[in-house]
Amino acid sequence: MTEQTQTIICPACGGPSHPKAGQTHMPCTYCGANITIPISKRIMVIPTQEDIPNAKYFQQPEIDASDLLRKVQPVATHAFNLYAMWTWLRLFLPTCLVMLVIFFILCTLLGALPVFFRLFQ
């Protein structure tokens, strides 16, 4: 269907109006009333290269995938190193805390030993 065959009748004045491609609303050519174009009467617009802003700057994923992977590789390496450090620390930190508590208890007991032996003399 072309623009010439599409005619919309204005509900306010009854005058015929011809919608342009890509419009969903339009003013009546006779009375100026706002007309909503029914979906069946809408004319679709096929975009061309000139209609797309900065079309020459769009990237094609097939071509730029290797560049993208090369840029992401340091981030992935850093994330893997952080995960490896976390798996080591999650075992190491509780062990250090337990050893610190045992050391504190031993120091307290060894510090109290001279006082304890003086009581029995």
trRosetta pair geometry for C-beta under 8 A, 3 or more apart (Angstrom, degrees):
i j d omega theta_ij theta_ji phi_ij phi_ji
1 5 5.3 -117 -159 75 86 124
1 6 6.0 88 153 -55 121 96
1 43 7.0 -126 96 -103 101 94
2 5 5.5 90 55 10 72 98
2 6 7.5 -142 97 -6 38 92
3 6 6.1 -63 -151 34 35 108
3 18 6.1 74 167 169 86 114
3 19 7.5 -132 -142 83 83 56
3 20 6.8 7 -129 -121 127 46
3 21 6.7 -80 -79 -42 108 87
3 43 6.4 -16 -88 -69 72 169
4 18 7.1 -14 -118 -139 33 140
6 18 6.2 108 87 -148 81 72
6 19 5.8 -62 124 42 130 92
6 41 5.5 127 -155 -169 108 88
6 43 6.2 -117 -19 -51 163 112
7 16 4.9 -24 -167 -159 113 112
7 17 7.2 133 -160 64 61 36
7 18 6.1 -38 -102 -88 60 72
8 16 7.2 130 67 -158 40 58
8 17 5.0 -34 67 67 92 90
8 18 7.5 160 18 -90 82 22
8 19 6.0 56 -8 -32 128 102
8 26 7.8 123 54 58 147 124
8 35 6.0 132 128 155 137 145
8 37 6.2 -98 -78 -118 156 78
8 38 7.7 166 -117 13 114 89
8 41 5.9 115 -78 146 102 159
9 14 6.1 -14 -176 -152 102 48
9 15 7.5 157 -152 78 58 25
9 16 6.1 -37 -96 -97 60 59
9 17 7.8 155 -99 18 13 80
10 13 5.0 10 97 48 132 78
10 14 6.1 -62 68 -6 84 11
10 15 4.9 14 18 51 125 73
10 16 7.7 -129 -7 -69 85 12
10 17 6.0 81 -54 -14 93 116
10 28 4.2 48 -106 -118 138 130
10 30 6.6 -131 8 44 157 110
10 31 6.4 148 157 31 158 111
10 33 5.9 115 -164 56 116 120
10 35 5.9 -98 -115 -78 72 130
11 33 7.4 -116 60 119 75 148
11 35 7.3 149 10 -115 88 91
12 28 6.5 -118 47 -22 115 161
12 31 5.4 -123 100 81 124 151
12 33 4.0 134 7 -34 148 165
13 28 6.4 131 31 159 114 156
13 30 5.2 -127 91 96 150 125
13 31 4.2 152 -25 -24 138 134
13 33 7.0 170 -5 3 95 127
15 28 6.0 103 66 -178 114 112
15 29 6.5 -125 128 65 130 83
15 30 3.5 103 5 2 172 144
15 31 6.7 158 16 -8 129 91
16 29 8.0 -14 94 41 52 120
17 26 6.4 174 149 106 137 126
17 28 5.5 -119 -60 -134 139 56
17 29 5.1 160 -111 -2 90 98
17 30 7.8 -121 -68 0 95 86
17 35 6.3 152 55 32 153 161
18 29 7.9 18 23 -29 72 138
19 23 5.2 -146 -170 67 101 122
19 26 5.5 -168 -115 -10 82 152
19 37 5.0 58 -95 -106 155 141
19 41 6.6 111 18 137 140 102
19 42 7.1 -75 118 -118 155 48
19 43 6.4 170 103 7 106 105
20 23 5.1 81 63 -14 78 124
20 26 7.2 139 18 -99 84 136
20 43 7.3 -106 145 55 27 128
21 43 4.3 -83 -108 108 67 115
21 44 7.1 -12 -160 94 94 18
21 45 4.6 116 147 -80 108 87
22 43 7.1 -46 -17 88 43 81
22 44 7.4 59 -78 -160 58 29
22 45 3.9 4 -65 -25 107 130
23 26 5.2 47 156 -59 146 105
23 37 6.1 96 110 -4 89 147
23 42 7.4 -152 76 -136 57 87
23 43 7.8 30 34 45 78 89
24 36 7.0 -12 153 -152 75 73
24 37 5.8 -141 -161 44 33 102
24 42 6.7 -2 -102 -111 61 129
25 34 6.0 -4 -176 -173 115 96
25 35 6.8 155 -159 80 62 47
25 36 5.5 -33 -102 -103 80 57
25 37 6.7 -149 -83 -1 25 85
26 34 7.8 155 82 -153 26 54
26 35 5.5 -24 68 62 74 98
26 37 6.4 51 6 -47 104 109
27 32 5.2 -16 -176 -152 118 52
27 33 7.0 145 -155 69 66 27
27 34 6.1 -42 -99 -95 63 51
27 35 7.1 122 -137 12 13 87
28 31 4.9 8 90 51 136 76
28 32 5.8 -59 59 -5 85 10
28 33 4.6 28 1 45 125 77
28 34 7.9 -90 -13 -42 83 12
28 35 5.7 101 -62 -29 79 118
37 41 5.5 -124 -177 88 90 104
37 42 5.3 112 123 -82 122 79
38 41 4.8 73 63 16 87 103
38 42 7.3 -137 95 -28 43 83
39 42 5.7 -39 -149 6 36 118
45 51 8.0 178 150 -147 120 166
47 51 4.3 -134 -155 83 84 134
47 52 5.8 83 159 -53 129 90
48 51 5.0 101 49 1 67 103
48 52 7.7 -140 93 -6 38 86
49 52 6.3 -59 -155 32 33 106
49 55 5.4 -160 -162 90 70 165
52 55 3.9 82 93 -76 114 111
52 58 7.8 -22 148 -32 136 132
54 57 4.4 -28 168 30 101 119
54 58 7.4 130 120 -39 79 73
55 58 6.0 -28 -163 -5 47 114
59 63 7.4 -137 -176 68 78 102
59 64 4.8 -5 178 -11 121 154
60 63 4.6 59 80 16 104 108
60 64 6.5 141 72 -2 54 96
61 64 6.2 -74 -131 53 29 93
61 65 6.0 55 167 -61 68 92
62 65 6.4 -30 -150 -12 22 115
64 67 5.0 -55 -161 45 68 115
64 68 5.7 73 140 -28 85 102
65 68 5.6 -56 -147 37 31 113
65 69 6.3 30 156 -18 66 105
66 69 5.8 -52 -146 37 32 110
66 70 6.3 35 153 -21 64 106
67 70 5.6 -55 -148 36 32 113
67 71 6.5 30 154 -17 65 105
68 71 5.9 -57 -151 36 31 109
68 72 6.3 20 155 -13 66 112
69 72 5.8 -61 -140 42 32 106
69 73 6.4 54 156 -49 64 94
70 73 5.9 -31 -150 -1 29 119
71 74 7.9 -58 176 23 36 95
72 75 5.4 -63 -164 44 57 113
72 76 5.8 53 143 -22 85 107
73 76 5.7 -58 -144 39 32 109
73 77 6.2 33 159 -21 67 106
74 77 5.6 -53 -144 37 33 112
74 78 6.2 33 157 -19 66 106
75 78 5.8 -55 -148 37 30 110
75 79 6.4 30 153 -19 64 107
76 79 5.6 -53 -146 37 32 112
76 80 6.4 33 154 -19 65 104
77 80 5.8 -54 -149 36 31 110
77 81 6.4 31 153 -18 65 106
78 81 5.7 -54 -147 37 32 111
78 82 6.4 33 154 -19 65 105
79 82 5.7 -53 -148 36 32 111
79 83 6.5 32 153 -19 64 105
80 83 5.7 -54 -149 36 33 112
80 84 6.4 34 153 -19 66 104
81 84 5.7 -51 -146 36 33 112
81 85 6.4 33 154 -18 65 105
82 85 5.7 -53 -147 37 32 111
82 86 6.3 35 152 -22 65 105
83 86 5.6 -52 -147 34 33 113
83 87 6.6 32 155 -19 65 102
84 87 5.9 -52 -149 34 31 109
84 88 6.7 28 152 -15 62 106
85 88 5.8 -58 -152 39 34 110
85 89 6.0 28 154 -17 69 111
86 89 5.7 -57 -139 41 31 107
86 90 6.1 33 162 -25 67 105
87 90 6.1 -47 -140 30 27 110
87 91 7.3 17 159 -6 56 105
88 91 6.4 -72 -165 41 31 101
88 92 5.9 18 151 -14 71 121
89 92 5.3 -63 -132 46 35 108
89 93 5.5 36 173 -26 75 108
90 93 6.7 -34 -122 29 22 108
90 94 7.7 19 172 -6 48 104
91 94 7.1 -68 -162 37 27 100
91 95 6.7 21 152 -14 62 117
92 95 5.8 -68 -155 40 33 113
92 96 6.2 31 154 -21 71 107
93 96 5.7 -53 -145 35 33 111
93 97 6.4 31 157 -18 66 105
94 97 5.6 -54 -146 37 35 112
94 98 6.3 35 155 -19 67 104
95 98 5.9 -54 -147 36 30 109
95 99 6.3 27 155 -16 64 108
96 99 5.8 -57 -146 40 31 109
96 100 6.2 35 154 -23 65 106
97 100 5.6 -51 -147 33 32 114
97 101 6.6 31 154 -17 64 103
98 101 5.8 -54 -151 36 32 110
98 102 6.4 30 152 -16 66 106
99 102 5.6 -53 -145 40 34 111
99 103 6.1 38 153 -21 66 106
100 103 5.6 -52 -145 37 30 113
100 104 6.3 33 154 -21 63 105
101 104 5.6 -52 -147 35 31 113
101 105 6.4 30 154 -17 64 104
102 105 5.8 -54 -148 37 32 110
102 106 6.2 31 154 -17 66 107
103 106 5.7 -55 -145 39 30 110
103 107 6.2 30 156 -19 65 106
104 107 5.9 -53 -145 36 29 110
104 108 6.3 29 154 -19 62 107
105 108 5.7 -56 -149 37 30 112
105 109 6.3 26 155 -15 66 108
106 109 5.7 -57 -144 40 31 108
106 110 6.0 24 160 -13 67 110
107 110 5.9 -57 -138 43 28 106
107 111 6.0 29 159 -19 63 111
108 111 5.9 -58 -145 39 25 110
108 112 6.3 17 156 -13 62 112
109 112 5.8 -64 -146 42 29 106
109 113 6.6 51 151 -46 63 93
110 113 5.5 -26 -150 -2 36 121
111 114 7.7 -52 -179 23 35 96
112 115 5.4 -62 -160 46 55 112
112 116 5.6 60 143 -29 81 108
113 116 5.4 -57 -141 37 30 114
113 117 6.3 25 162 -16 67 105
114 117 6.0 -56 -145 38 31 106
114 118 6.5 34 156 -23 64 105
115 118 5.8 -53 -151 31 32 113
115 119 7.0 38 151 -26 61 101
116 119 6.0 -52 -162 23 33 115
116 120 7.4 16 151 -6 62 105
117 120 6.0 -62 -155 41 41 104
117 121 6.8 49 150 -34 69 103
118 121 5.7 -49 -150 19 38 117
